[in-house]
Amino acid sequence: MNLGEEERRSYEWHIEELRYQASMYRSSFFDGRMEGEKEGVAKEKKVTAKIMKQAGEHMEKIMKYTQLTREEVEGL
């Protein structure tokens, strides 16, 4: 492809811009995915605590196994 100097620079800038946009998209995708995993883990801890609470387990045991605070467990 024979391009003039200005056209070549414009083309290279365009390609670099596409790479940057793709990089930002990938980054936001993985950030969102990781955030979703954290939310899932937090939800599972609460579900486990709720089951333990309903089964009559002691508060200290629930807190130890789920790593939730007393306030979080009491709020379930």
N, CA, C and O atoms as a Tripos MOL2 file, in Angstrom:
@<TRIPOS>MOLECULE
protein
  304   303    76     0     0
PROTEIN
NO_CHARGES

@<TRIPOS>ATOM
      1 N           0.8470   -1.1540    0.0000 N.3       1 MET1
      2 CA          0.0000    0.0000    0.0000 C.3       1 MET1
      3 C           0.9000    1.2260    0.0000 C.2       1 MET1
      4 O           1.7260    1.3860    0.8990 O.2       1 MET1
      5 N           0.7570    2.0710   -0.9690 N.am      2 ASN2
      6 CA          1.5440    3.2880   -1.0720 C.3       2 ASN2
      7 C           0.7340    4.4720   -0.5510 C.2       2 ASN2
      8 O          -0.2310    4.9100   -1.1770 O.2       2 ASN2
      9 N           1.1430    4.9700    0.5900 N.am      3 LEU3
     10 CA          0.4780    6.1180    1.1910 C.3       3 LEU3
     11 C           1.4730    7.2600    1.3060 C.2       3 LEU3
     12 O           2.6790    7.0560    1.4420 O.2       3 LEU3
     13 N           0.9410    8.4370    1.2480 N.am      4 GLY4
     14 CA          1.7870    9.5960    1.5050 C.3       4 GLY4
     15 C           2.1060    9.6630    2.9900 C.2       4 GLY4
     16 O           1.4970    8.9600    3.7970 O.2       4 GLY4
     17 N           3.0530   10.5040    3.3420 N.am      5 GLU5
     18 CA          3.5020   10.6190    4.7350 C.3       5 GLU5
     19 C           2.3400   10.9570    5.6750 C.2       5 GLU5
     20 O           2.2020   10.3280    6.7240 O.2       5 GLU5
     21 N           1.5270   11.9120    5.3280 N.am      6 GLU6
     22 CA          0.4130   12.3200    6.1830 C.3       6 GLU6
     23 C          -0.6440   11.2150    6.2810 C.2       6 GLU6
     24 O          -1.1810   10.9630    7.3600 O.2       6 GLU6
     25 N          -0.9360   10.5690    5.1720 N.am      7 GLU7
     26 CA         -1.9080    9.4770    5.1770 C.3       7 GLU7
     27 C          -1.4060    8.3020    6.0180 C.2       7 GLU7
     28 O          -2.1780    7.6760    6.7450 O.2       7 GLU7
     29 N          -0.1150    8.0100    5.9150 N.am      8 ARG8
     30 CA          0.4740    6.9200    6.6900 C.3       8 ARG8
     31 C           0.3740    7.2100    8.1780 C.2       8 ARG8
     32 O           0.0230    6.3260    8.9600 O.2       8 ARG8
     33 N           0.6840    8.4580    8.5840 N.am      9 ARG9
     34 CA          0.5840    8.8310   10.0010 C.3       9 ARG9
     35 C          -0.8590    8.7460   10.4840 C.2       9 ARG9
     36 O          -1.1170    8.2810   11.5940 O.2       9 ARG9
     37 N          -1.7860    9.1850    9.6680 N.am     10 SER10
     38 CA         -3.1980    9.1030   10.0330 C.3      10 SER10
     39 C          -3.6320    7.6490   10.1930 C.2      10 SER10
     40 O          -4.3590    7.3030   11.1240 O.2      10 SER10
     41 N          -3.1780    6.8110    9.2770 N.am     11 TYR11
     42 CA         -3.5110    5.3940    9.3410 C.3      11 TYR11
     43 C          -2.9230    4.7640   10.6030 C.2      11 TYR11
     44 O          -3.6120    4.0240   11.3050 O.2      11 TYR11
     45 N          -1.6600    5.0520   10.8950 N.am     12 GLU12
     46 CA         -1.0100    4.5030   12.0880 C.3      12 GLU12
     47 C          -1.6980    4.9920   13.3590 C.2      12 GLU12
     48 O          -1.8710    4.2290   14.3090 O.2      12 GLU12
     49 N          -2.0920    6.2720   13.3750 N.am     13 TRP13
     50 CA         -2.8080    6.8100   14.5300 C.3      13 TRP13
     51 C          -4.1330    6.0720   14.7060 C.2      13 TRP13
     52 O          -4.5090    5.7180   15.8240 O.2      13 TRP13
     53 N          -4.8290    5.8460   13.6120 N.am     14 HIS14
     54 CA         -6.1120    5.1450   13.6560 C.3      14 HIS14
     55 C          -5.9380    3.7230   14.2110 C.2      14 HIS14
     56 O          -6.7180    3.2900   15.0600 O.2      14 HIS14
     57 N          -4.9390    3.0120   13.7430 N.am     15 ILE15
     58 CA         -4.6780    1.6520   14.2140 C.3      15 ILE15
     59 C          -4.3370    1.6740   15.6990 C.2      15 ILE15
     60 O          -4.8170    0.8270   16.4530 O.2      15 ILE15
     61 N          -3.5300    2.6120   16.1230 N.am     16 GLU16
     62 CA         -3.1550    2.7240   17.5290 C.3      16 GLU16
     63 C          -4.3860    3.0390   18.3860 C.2      16 GLU16
     64 O          -4.5120    2.5250   19.4970 O.2      16 GLU16
     65 N          -5.2710    3.8610   17.8910 N.am     17 GLU17
     66 CA         -6.5030    4.2010   18.6010 C.3      17 GLU17
     67 C          -7.3930    2.9570   18.7460 C.2      17 GLU17
     68 O          -7.9910    2.7480   19.8010 O.2      17 GLU17
     69 N          -7.4840    2.1410   17.7030 N.am     18 LEU18
     70 CA         -8.2580    0.9020   17.7870 C.3      18 LEU18
     71 C          -7.6610   -0.0540   18.8180 C.2      18 LEU18
     72 O          -8.3970   -0.7000   19.5640 O.2      18 LEU18
     73 N          -6.3530   -0.1450   18.8640 N.am     19 ARG19
     74 CA         -5.6930   -0.9990   19.8550 C.3      19 ARG19
     75 C          -5.9790   -0.5110   21.2610 C.2      19 ARG19
     76 O          -6.2490   -1.3040   22.1630 O.2      19 ARG19
     77 N          -5.9190    0.8110   21.4440 N.am     20 TYR20
     78 CA         -6.1910    1.3930   22.7520 C.3      20 TYR20
     79 C          -7.6320    1.1050   23.1860 C.2      20 TYR20
     80 O          -7.8680    0.7210   24.3310 O.2      20 TYR20
     81 N          -8.5830    1.2860   22.2870 N.am     21 GLN21
     82 CA         -9.9830    1.0300   22.6130 C.3      21 GLN21
     83 C         -10.2020   -0.4500   22.9610 C.2      21 GLN21
     84 O         -10.9460   -0.7690   23.8880 O.2      21 GLN21
     85 N          -9.5630   -1.3300   22.2260 N.am     22 ALA22
     86 CA         -9.6860   -2.7620   22.5190 C.3      22 ALA22
     87 C          -9.0960   -3.0820   23.8910 C.2      22 ALA22
     88 O          -9.6510   -3.8820   24.6440 O.2      22 ALA22
     89 N          -7.9860   -2.4610   24.2000 N.am     23 SER23
     90 CA         -7.3570   -2.6600   25.5010 C.3      23 SER23
     91 C          -8.2630   -2.1800   26.6260 C.2      23 SER23
     92 O          -8.4020   -2.8600   27.6430 O.2      23 SER23
     93 N          -8.8750   -1.0270   26.4560 N.am     24 MET24
     94 CA         -9.7770   -0.4860   27.4720 C.3      24 MET24
     95 C         -10.9920   -1.3920   27.6390 C.2      24 MET24
     96 O         -11.4560   -1.6020   28.7590 O.2      24 MET24
     97 N         -11.5000   -1.9190   26.5600 N.am     25 TYR25
     98 CA        -12.6450   -2.8240   26.6260 C.3      25 TYR25
     99 C         -12.2820   -4.0850   27.4120 C.2      25 TYR25
    100 O         -13.0240   -4.5070   28.2990 O.2      25 TYR25
    101 N         -11.1390   -4.6780   27.0820 N.am     26 ARG26
    102 CA        -10.7000   -5.8860   27.7880 C.3      26 ARG26
    103 C         -10.5070   -5.5950   29.2710 C.2      26 ARG26
    104 O         -10.9150   -6.3830   30.1230 O.2      26 ARG26
    105 N          -9.8910   -4.4750   29.5700 N.am     27 SER27
    106 CA         -9.6420   -4.1050   30.9500 C.3      27 SER27
    107 C         -10.9460   -3.9410   31.7210 C.2      27 SER27
    108 O         -11.0690   -4.4470   32.8360 O.2      27 SER27
    109 N         -11.9120   -3.2500   31.1520 N.am     28 SER28
    110 CA        -13.1860   -3.0430   31.8410 C.3      28 SER28
    111 C         -13.9450   -4.3520   31.9800 C.2      28 SER28
    112 O         -14.6460   -4.5580   32.9710 O.2      28 SER28
    113 N         -13.8160   -5.2370   31.0040 N.am     29 PHE29
    114 CA        -14.4750   -6.5400   31.0750 C.3      29 PHE29
    115 C         -13.9300   -7.3450   32.2470 C.2      29 PHE29
    116 O         -14.7000   -7.8920   33.0360 O.2      29 PHE29
    117 N         -12.6000   -7.4210   32.3660 N.am     30 PHE30
    118 CA        -12.0010   -8.2040   33.4360 C.3      30 PHE30
    119 C         -12.2260   -7.5630   34.7940 C.2      30 PHE30
    120 O         -12.4060   -8.2750   35.7820 O.2      30 PHE30
    121 N         -12.2190   -6.2470   34.8700 N.am     31 ASP31
    122 CA        -12.5170   -5.5760   36.1360 C.3      31 ASP31
    123 C         -13.9330   -5.8990   36.5830 C.2      31 ASP31
    124 O         -14.1690   -6.1970   37.7540 O.2      31 ASP31
    125 N         -14.8660   -5.8420   35.6580 N.am     32 GLY32
    126 CA        -16.2490   -6.1760   35.9720 C.3      32 GLY32
    127 C         -16.4140   -7.6220   36.3710 C.2      32 GLY32
    128 O         -17.2000   -7.9420   37.2630 O.2      32 GLY32
    129 N         -15.6910   -8.4820   35.7270 N.am     33 ARG33
    130 CA        -15.7690   -9.9110   36.0330 C.3      33 ARG33
    131 C         -15.2370  -10.1890   37.4270 C.2      33 ARG33
    132 O         -15.8280  -10.9670   38.1760 O.2      33 ARG33
    133 N         -14.1310   -9.5600   37.7770 N.am     34 MET34
    134 CA        -13.5590   -9.7560   39.1040 C.3      34 MET34
    135 C         -14.4890   -9.1990   40.1750 C.2      34 MET34
    136 O         -14.6610   -9.8010   41.2340 O.2      34 MET34
    137 N         -15.0860   -8.0440   39.8910 N.am     35 GLU35
    138 CA        -16.0210   -7.4510   40.8430 C.3      35 GLU35
    139 C         -17.2180   -8.3710   41.0440 C.2      35 GLU35
    140 O         -17.7010   -8.5220   42.1660 O.2      35 GLU35
    141 N         -17.6930   -8.9790   39.9830 N.am     36 GLY36
    142 CA        -18.7990   -9.9220   40.0700 C.3      36 GLY36
    143 C         -18.4550  -11.1390   40.9100 C.2      36 GLY36
    144 O         -19.2940  -11.6430   41.6570 O.2      36 GLY36
    145 N         -17.2250  -11.6110   40.7900 N.am     37 GLU37
    146 CA        -16.7870  -12.7540   41.5890 C.3      37 GLU37
    147 C         -16.7490  -12.3920   43.0660 C.2      37 GLU37
    148 O         -17.1440  -13.1950   43.9110 O.2      37 GLU37
    149 N         -16.2780  -11.1890   43.3830 N.am     38 LYS38
    150 CA        -16.2450  -10.7380   44.7810 C.3      38 LYS38
    151 C         -17.6490  -10.6660   45.3550 C.2      38 LYS38
    152 O         -17.8900  -11.0720   46.4920 O.2      38 LYS38
    153 N         -18.5720  -10.1440   44.5580 N.am     39 GLU39
    154 CA        -19.9640  -10.0590   45.0100 C.3      39 GLU39
    155 C         -20.5430  -11.4510   45.2320 C.2      39 GLU39
    156 O         -21.3050  -11.6640   46.1750 O.2      39 GLU39
    157 N         -20.1880  -12.3880   44.3770 N.am     40 GLY40
    158 CA        -20.6590  -13.7600   44.5260 C.3      40 GLY40
    159 C         -20.1500  -14.4110   45.7990 C.2      40 GLY40
    160 O         -20.8920  -15.1150   46.4840 O.2      40 GLY40
    161 N         -18.8900  -14.1780   46.1130 N.am     41 VAL41
    162 CA        -18.3060  -14.7310   47.3390 C.3      41 VAL41
    163 C         -18.9910  -14.1210   48.5540 C.2      41 VAL41
    164 O         -19.3230  -14.8340   49.5000 O.2      41 VAL41
    165 N         -19.2050  -12.8160   48.5380 N.am     42 ALA42
    166 CA        -19.8710  -12.1470   49.6610 C.3      42 ALA42
    167 C         -21.2870  -12.6930   49.8470 C.2      42 ALA42
    168 O         -21.7340  -12.8920   50.9760 O.2      42 ALA42
    169 N         -21.9800  -12.9300   48.7540 N.am     43 LYS43
    170 CA        -23.3420  -13.4640   48.8310 C.3      43 LYS43
    171 C         -23.3270  -14.8710   49.4140 C.2      43 LYS43
    172 O         -24.1720  -15.2040   50.2450 O.2      43 LYS43
    173 N         -22.3840  -15.6960   48.9890 N.am     44 GLU44
    174 CA        -22.2900  -17.0600   49.5100 C.3      44 GLU44
    175 C         -22.0160  -17.0640   51.0100 C.2      44 GLU44
    176 O         -22.5590  -17.8950   51.7370 O.2      44 GLU44
    177 N         -21.1820  -16.1450   51.4730 N.am     45 LYS45
    178 CA        -20.9010  -16.0520   52.9080 C.3      45 LYS45
    179 C         -22.1810  -15.7440   53.6800 C.2      45 LYS45
    180 O         -22.4340  -16.3200   54.7380 O.2      45 LYS45
    181 N         -22.9770  -14.8380   53.1420 N.am     46 LYS46
    182 CA        -24.2290  -14.4770   53.8150 C.3      46 LYS46
    183 C         -25.2170  -15.6310   53.8090 C.2      46 LYS46
    184 O         -25.9110  -15.8610   54.7990 O.2      46 LYS46
    185 N         -25.2870  -16.3590   52.6990 N.am     47 VAL47
    186 CA        -26.1810  -17.5130   52.6260 C.3      47 VAL47
    187 C         -25.7480  -18.5610   53.6480 C.2      47 VAL47
    188 O         -26.5810  -19.1250   54.3570 O.2      47 VAL47
    189 N         -24.4470  -18.8170   53.7210 N.am     48 THR48
    190 CA        -23.9250  -19.7980   54.6780 C.3      48 THR48
    191 C         -24.2300  -19.3580   56.1040 C.2      48 THR48
    192 O         -24.6600  -20.1650   56.9270 O.2      48 THR48
    193 N         -24.0080  -18.0770   56.3950 N.am     49 ALA49
    194 CA        -24.2820  -17.5600   57.7390 C.3      49 ALA49
    195 C         -25.7590  -17.6950   58.0850 C.2      49 ALA49
    196 O         -26.1040  -18.0510   59.2120 O.2      49 ALA49
    197 N         -26.6110  -17.4170   57.1450 N.am     50 LYS50
    198 CA        -28.0560  -17.5110   57.3850 C.3      50 LYS50
    199 C         -28.4580  -18.9510   57.7030 C.2      50 LYS50
    200 O         -29.2510  -19.1920   58.6130 O.2      50 LYS50
    201 N         -27.9170  -19.8930   56.9590 N.am     51 ILE51
    202 CA        -28.2100  -21.3100   57.2040 C.3      51 ILE51
    203 C         -27.7100  -21.7210   58.5860 C.2      51 ILE51
    204 O         -28.4130  -22.4050   59.3300 O.2      51 ILE51
    205 N         -26.4900  -21.2980   58.9230 N.am     52 MET52
    206 CA        -25.9280  -21.6340   60.2320 C.3      52 MET52
    207 C         -26.7490  -21.0090   61.3510 C.2      52 MET52
    208 O         -26.9740  -21.6340   62.3870 O.2      52 MET52
    209 N         -27.1940  -19.7830   61.1410 N.am     53 LYS53
    210 CA        -27.9980  -19.0780   62.1400 C.3      53 LYS53
    211 C         -29.3240  -19.8030   62.3570 C.2      53 LYS53
    212 O         -29.7620  -19.9900   63.4920 O.2      53 LYS53
    213 N         -29.9560  -20.2050   61.2560 N.am     54 GLN54
    214 CA        -31.2260  -20.9310   61.3510 C.3      54 GLN54
    215 C         -31.0500  -22.3020   62.0190 C.2      54 GLN54
    216 O         -31.9770  -22.8250   62.6380 O.2      54 GLN54
    217 N         -29.8430  -22.8750   61.8830 N.am     55 ALA55
    218 CA        -29.5610  -24.1730   62.4930 C.3      55 ALA55
    219 C         -29.2050  -24.0390   63.9680 C.2      55 ALA55
    220 O         -29.0040  -25.0390   64.6570 O.2      55 ALA55
    221 N         -29.1270  -22.7930   64.4560 N.am     56 GLY56
    222 CA        -28.8630  -22.5720   65.8790 C.3      56 GLY56
    223 C         -27.3910  -22.5500   66.2600 C.2      56 GLY56
    224 O         -27.0610  -22.7090   67.4360 O.2      56 GLY56
    225 N         -26.5150  -22.3600   65.3110 N.am     57 GLU57
    226 CA        -25.0820  -22.2910   65.6150 C.3      57 GLU57
    227 C         -24.7760  -21.0260   66.4170 C.2      57 GLU57
    228 O         -25.4800  -20.0220   66.3070 O.2      57 GLU57
    229 N         -23.7200  -21.0910   67.2190 N.am     58 HIS58
    230 CA        -23.3080  -19.9410   68.0190 C.3      58 HIS58
    231 C         -22.7720  -18.8330   67.1210 C.2      58 HIS58
    232 O         -22.1720  -19.0910   66.0780 O.2      58 HIS58
    233 N         -23.0000  -17.6030   67.5460 N.am     59 MET59
    234 CA        -22.5900  -16.4270   66.7810 C.3      59 MET59
    235 C         -21.0920  -16.4520   66.4680 C.2      59 MET59
    236 O         -20.6870  -16.1480   65.3460 O.2      59 MET59
    237 N         -20.2680  -16.8170   67.4620 N.am     60 GLU60
    238 CA        -18.8160  -16.8290   67.2660 C.3      60 GLU60
    239 C         -18.4000  -17.8050   66.1750 C.2      60 GLU60
    240 O         -17.4980  -17.5290   65.3840 O.2      60 GLU60
    241 N         -19.0710  -18.9460   66.1450 N.am     61 LYS61
    242 CA        -18.7610  -19.9570   65.1310 C.3      61 LYS61
    243 C         -19.1440  -19.4470   63.7390 C.2      61 LYS61
    244 O         -18.3860  -19.6100   62.7830 O.2      61 LYS61
    245 N         -20.3170  -18.8340   63.6310 N.am     62 ILE62
    246 CA        -20.7580  -18.2780   62.3480 C.3      62 ILE62
    247 C         -19.7710  -17.2210   61.8770 C.2      62 ILE62
    248 O         -19.3780  -17.2050   60.7100 O.2      62 ILE62
    249 N         -19.3730  -16.3430   62.7810 N.am     63 MET63
    250 CA        -18.4300  -15.2760   62.4250 C.3      63 MET63
    251 C         -17.0880  -15.8500   61.9940 C.2      63 MET63
    252 O         -16.4780  -15.3590   61.0440 O.2      63 MET63
    253 N         -16.6280  -16.8830   62.6850 N.am     64 LYS64
    254 CA        -15.3430  -17.4990   62.3640 C.3      64 LYS64
    255 C         -15.3700  -18.1400   60.9790 C.2      64 LYS64
    256 O         -14.4460  -17.9460   60.1880 O.2      64 LYS64
    257 N         -16.4150  -18.8950   60.6840 N.am     65 TYR65
    258 CA        -16.4750  -19.6310   59.4250 C.3      65 TYR65
    259 C         -16.7950  -18.7610   58.2150 C.2      65 TYR65
    260 O         -16.3520  -19.0540   57.1050 O.2      65 TYR65
    261 N         -17.5630  -17.6930   58.4250 N.am     66 THR66
    262 CA        -17.9600  -16.8540   57.2930 C.3      66 THR66
    263 C         -17.1440  -15.5800   57.1740 C.2      66 THR66
    264 O         -17.1820  -14.9080   56.1420 O.2      66 THR66
    265 N         -16.4050  -15.2440   58.2260 N.am     67 GLN67
    266 CA        -15.6130  -14.0090   58.2740 C.3      67 GLN67
    267 C         -16.4940  -12.7700   58.1420 C.2      67 GLN67
    268 O         -16.0610  -11.7400   57.6250 O.2      67 GLN67
    269 N         -17.7380  -12.8820   58.6170 N.am     68 LEU68
    270 CA        -18.6340  -11.7310   58.6510 C.3      68 LEU68
    271 C         -18.5850  -11.1270   60.0470 C.2      68 LEU68
    272 O         -18.2070  -11.7960   61.0090 O.2      68 LEU68
    273 N         -18.9660   -9.8710   60.1500 N.am     69 THR69
    274 CA        -19.0080   -9.2030   61.4510 C.3      69 THR69
    275 C         -20.2920   -9.6000   62.1730 C.2      69 THR69
    276 O         -21.2310  -10.1210   61.5700 O.2      69 THR69
    277 N         -20.3070   -9.3430   63.4680 N.am     70 ARG70
    278 CA        -21.4920   -9.6280   64.2720 C.3      70 ARG70
    279 C         -22.7080   -8.8840   63.7110 C.2      70 ARG70
    280 O         -23.8020   -9.4420   63.6280 O.2      70 ARG70
    281 N         -22.5070   -7.6360   63.3340 N.am     71 GLU71
    282 CA        -23.6080   -6.8270   62.7880 C.3      71 GLU71
    283 C         -24.1450   -7.4060   61.4980 C.2      71 GLU71
    284 O         -25.3560   -7.4150   61.2760 O.2      71 GLU71
    285 N         -23.2560   -7.8930   60.6440 N.am     72 GLU72
    286 CA        -23.6940   -8.4860   59.3800 C.3      72 GLU72
    287 C         -24.5260   -9.7420   59.6250 C.2      72 GLU72
    288 O         -25.5540   -9.9540   58.9810 O.2      72 GLU72
    289 N         -24.0740  -10.5690   60.5600 N.am     73 VAL73
    290 CA        -24.7910  -11.8130   60.8550 C.3      73 VAL73
    291 C         -26.1360  -11.4950   61.5060 C.2      73 VAL73
    292 O         -27.1520  -12.0920   61.1530 O.2      73 VAL73
    293 N         -26.1460  -10.5640   62.4460 N.am     74 GLU74
    294 CA        -27.3950  -10.2040   63.1190 C.3      74 GLU74
    295 C         -28.4060   -9.6100   62.1410 C.2      74 GLU74
    296 O         -29.6130   -9.7410   62.3440 O.2      74 GLU74
    297 N         -27.9330   -8.9720   61.1010 N.am     75 GLY75
    298 CA        -28.8150   -8.3490   60.1220 C.3      75 GLY75
    299 C         -29.4550   -9.3140   59.1380 C.2      75 GLY75
    300 O         -30.2820   -8.9200   58.3160 O.2      75 GLY75
    301 N         -29.0700  -10.5770   59.2250 N.am     76 LEU76
    302 CA        -29.6370  -11.5750   58.2990 C.3      76 LEU76
    303 C         -30.9850  -12.0650   58.7630 C.2      76 LEU76
    304 O         -31.5980  -12.9030   58.1020 O.2      76 LEU76
@<TRIPOS>BOND
     1     1     2 1
     2     2     3 1
     3     3     4 2
     4     3     5 am
     5     5     6 1
     6     6     7 1
     7     7     8 2
     8     7     9 am
     9     9    10 1
    10    10    11 1
    11    11    12 2
    12    11    13 am
    13    13    14 1
    14    14    15 1
    15    15    16 2
    16    15    17 am
    17    17    18 1
    18    18    19 1
    19    19    20 2
    20    19    21 am
    21    21    22 1
    22    22    23 1
    23    23    24 2
    24    23    25 am
    25    25    26 1
    26    26    27 1
    27    27    28 2
    28    27    29 am
    29    29    30 1
    30    30    31 1
    31    31    32 2
    32    31    33 am
    33    33    34 1
    34    34    35 1
    35    35    36 2
    36    35    37 am
    37    37    38 1
    38    38    39 1
    39    39    40 2
    40    39    41 am
    41    41    42 1
    42    42    43 1
    43    43    44 2
    44    43    45 am
    45    45    46 1
    46    46    47 1
    47    47    48 2
    48    47    49 am
    49    49    50 1
    50    50    51 1
    51    51    52 2
    52    51    53 am
    53    53    54 1
    54    54    55 1
    55    55    56 2
    56    55    57 am
    57    57    58 1
    58    58    59 1
    59    59    60 2
    60    59    61 am
    61    61    62 1
    62    62    63 1
    63    63    64 2
    64    63    65 am
    65    65    66 1
    66    66    67 1
    67    67    68 2
    68    67    69 am
    69    69    70 1
    70    70    71 1
    71    71    72 2
    72    71    73 am
    73    73    74 1
    74    74    75 1
    75    75    76 2
    76    75    77 am
    77    77    78 1
    78    78    79 1
    79    79    80 2
    80    79    81 am
    81    81    82 1
    82    82    83 1
    83    83    84 2
    84    83    85 am
    85    85    86 1
    86    86    87 1
    87    87    88 2
    88    87    89 am
    89    89    90 1
    90    90    91 1
    91    91    92 2
    92    91    93 am
    93    93    94 1
    94    94    95 1
    95    95    96 2
    96    95    97 am
    97    97    98 1
    98    98    99 1
    99    99   100 2
   100    99   101 am
   101   101   102 1
   102   102   103 1
   103   103   104 2
   104   103   105 am
   105   105   106 1
   106   106   107 1
   107   107   108 2
   108   107   109 am
   109   109   110 1
   110   110   111 1
   111   111   112 2
   112   111   113 am
   113   113   114 1
   114   114   115 1
   115   115   116 2
   116   115   117 am
   117   117   118 1
   118   118   119 1
   119   119   120 2
   120   119   121 am
   121   121   122 1
   122   122   123 1
   123   123   124 2
   124   123   125 am
   125   125   126 1
   126   126   127 1
   127   127   128 2
   128   127   129 am
   129   129   130 1
   130   130   131 1
   131   131   132 2
   132   131   133 am
   133   133   134 1
   134   134   135 1
   135   135   136 2
   136   135   137 am
   137   137   138 1
   138   138   139 1
   139   139   140 2
   140   139   141 am
   141   141   142 1
   142   142   143 1
   143   143   144 2
   144   143   145 am
   145   145   146 1
   146   146   147 1
   147   147   148 2
   148   147   149 am
   149   149   150 1
   150   150   151 1
   151   151   152 2
   152   151   153 am
   153   153   154 1
   154   154   155 1
   155   155   156 2
   156   155   157 am
   157   157   158 1
   158   158   159 1
   159   159   160 2
   160   159   161 am
   161   161   162 1
   162   162   163 1
   163   163   164 2
   164   163   165 am
   165   165   166 1
   166   166   167 1
   167   167   168 2
   168   167   169 am
   169   169   170 1
   170   170   171 1
   171   171   172 2
   172   171   173 am
   173   173   174 1
   174   174   175 1
   175   175   176 2
   176   175   177 am
   177   177   178 1
   178   178   179 1
   179   179   180 2
   180   179   181 am
   181   181   182 1
   182   182   183 1
   183   183   184 2
   184   183   185 am
   185   185   186 1
   186   186   187 1
   187   187   188 2
   188   187   189 am
   189   189   190 1
   190   190   191 1
   191   191   192 2
   192   191   193 am
   193   193   194 1
   194   194   195 1
   195   195   196 2
   196   195   197 am
   197   197   198 1
   198   198   199 1
   199   199   200 2
   200   199   201 am
   201   201   202 1
   202   202   203 1
   203   203   204 2
   204   203   205 am
   205   205   206 1
   206   206   207 1
   207   207   208 2
   208   207   209 am
   209   209   210 1
   210   210   211 1
   211   211   212 2
   212   211   213 am
   213   213   214 1
   214   214   215 1
   215   215   216 2
   216   215   217 am
   217   217   218 1
   218   218   219 1
   219   219   220 2
   220   219   221 am
   221   221   222 1
   222   222   223 1
   223   223   224 2
   224   223   225 am
   225   225   226 1
   226   226   227 1
   227   227   228 2
   228   227   229 am
   229   229   230 1
   230   230   231 1
   231   231   232 2
   232   231   233 am
   233   233   234 1
   234   234   235 1
   235   235   236 2
   236   235   237 am
   237   237   238 1
   238   238   239 1
   239   239   240 2
   240   239   241 am
   241   241   242 1
   242   242   243 1
   243   243   244 2
   244   243   245 am
   245   245   246 1
   246   246   247 1
   247   247   248 2
   248   247   249 am
   249   249   250 1
   250   250   251 1
   251   251   252 2
   252   251   253 am
   253   253   254 1
   254   254   255 1
   255   255   256 2
   256   255   257 am
   257   257   258 1
   258   258   259 1
   259   259   260 2
   260   259   261 am
   261   261   262 1
   262   262   263 1
   263   263   264 2
   264   263   265 am
   265   265   266 1
   266   266   267 1
   267   267   268 2
   268   267   269 am
   269   269   270 1
   270   270   271 1
   271   271   272 2
   272   271   273 am
   273   273   274 1
   274   274   275 1
   275   275   276 2
   276   275   277 am
   277   277   278 1
   278   278   279 1
   279   279   280 2
   280   279   281 am
   281   281   282 1
   282   282   283 1
   283   283   284 2
   284   283   285 am
   285   285   286 1
   286   286   287 1
   287   287   288 2
   288   287   289 am
   289   289   290 1
   290   290   291 1
   291   291   292 2
   292   291   293 am
   293   293   294 1
   294   294   295 1
   295   295   296 2
   296   295   297 am
   297   297   298 1
   298   298   299 1
   299   299   300 2
   300   299   301 am
   301   301   302 1
   302   302   303 1
   303   303   304 2
@<TRIPOS>SUBSTRUCTURE
     1 MET1         2 RESIDUE 1 A MET
     2 ASN2         6 RESIDUE 1 A ASN
     3 LEU3        10 RESIDUE 1 A LEU
     4 GLY4        14 RESIDUE 1 A GLY
     5 GLU5        18 RESIDUE 1 A GLU
     6 GLU6        22 RESIDUE 1 A GLU
     7 GLU7        26 RESIDUE 1 A GLU
     8 ARG8        30 RESIDUE 1 A ARG
     9 ARG9        34 RESIDUE 1 A ARG
    10 SER10       38 RESIDUE 1 A SER
    11 TYR11       42 RESIDUE 1 A TYR
    12 GLU12       46 RESIDUE 1 A GLU
    13 TRP13       50 RESIDUE 1 A TRP
    14 HIS14       54 RESIDUE 1 A HIS
    15 ILE15       58 RESIDUE 1 A ILE
    16 GLU16       62 RESIDUE 1 A GLU
    17 GLU17       66 RESIDUE 1 A GLU
    18 LEU18       70 RESIDUE 1 A LEU
    19 ARG19       74 RESIDUE 1 A ARG
    20 TYR20       78 RESIDUE 1 A TYR
    21 GLN21       82 RESIDUE 1 A GLN
    22 ALA22       86 RESIDUE 1 A ALA
    23 SER23       90 RESIDUE 1 A SER
    24 MET24       94 RESIDUE 1 A MET
    25 TYR25       98 RESIDUE 1 A TYR
    26 ARG26      102 RESIDUE 1 A ARG
    27 SER27      106 RESIDUE 1 A SER
    28 SER28      110 RESIDUE 1 A SER
    29 PHE29      114 RESIDUE 1 A PHE
    30 PHE30      118 RESIDUE 1 A PHE
    31 ASP31      122 RESIDUE 1 A ASP
    32 GLY32      126 RESIDUE 1 A GLY
    33 ARG33      130 RESIDUE 1 A ARG
    34 MET34      134 RESIDUE 1 A MET
    35 GLU35      138 RESIDUE 1 A GLU
    36 GLY36      142 RESIDUE 1 A GLY
    37 GLU37      146 RESIDUE 1 A GLU
    38 LYS38      150 RESIDUE 1 A LYS
    39 GLU39      154 RESIDUE 1 A GLU
    40 GLY40      158 RESIDUE 1 A GLY
    41 VAL41      162 RESIDUE 1 A VAL
    42 ALA42      166 RESIDUE 1 A ALA
    43 LYS43      170 RESIDUE 1 A LYS
    44 GLU44      174 RESIDUE 1 A GLU
    45 LYS45      178 RESIDUE 1 A LYS
    46 LYS46      182 RESIDUE 1 A LYS
    47 VAL47      186 RESIDUE 1 A VAL
    48 THR48      190 RESIDUE 1 A THR
    49 ALA49      194 RESIDUE 1 A ALA
    50 LYS50      198 RESIDUE 1 A LYS
    51 ILE51      202 RESIDUE 1 A ILE
    52 MET52      206 RESIDUE 1 A MET
    53 LYS53      210 RESIDUE 1 A LYS
    54 GLN54      214 RESIDUE 1 A GLN
    55 ALA55      218 RESIDUE 1 A ALA
    56 GLY56      222 RESIDUE 1 A GLY
    57 GLU57      226 RESIDUE 1 A GLU
    58 HIS58      230 RESIDUE 1 A HIS
    59 MET59      234 RESIDUE 1 A MET
    60 GLU60      238 RESIDUE 1 A GLU
    61 LYS61      242 RESIDUE 1 A LYS
    62 ILE62      246 RESIDUE 1 A ILE
    63 MET63      250 RESIDUE 1 A MET
    64 LYS64      254 RESIDUE 1 A LYS
    65 TYR65      258 RESIDUE 1 A TYR
    66 THR66      262 RESIDUE 1 A THR
    67 GLN67      266 RESIDUE 1 A GLN
    68 LEU68      270 RESIDUE 1 A LEU
    69 THR69      274 RESIDUE 1 A THR
    70 ARG70      278 RESIDUE 1 A ARG
    71 GLU71      282 RESIDUE 1 A GLU
    72 GLU72      286 RESIDUE 1 A GLU
    73 VAL73      290 RESIDUE 1 A VAL
    74 GLU74      294 RESIDUE 1 A GLU
    75 GLY75      298 RESIDUE 1 A GLY
    76 LEU76      302 RESIDUE 1 A LEU
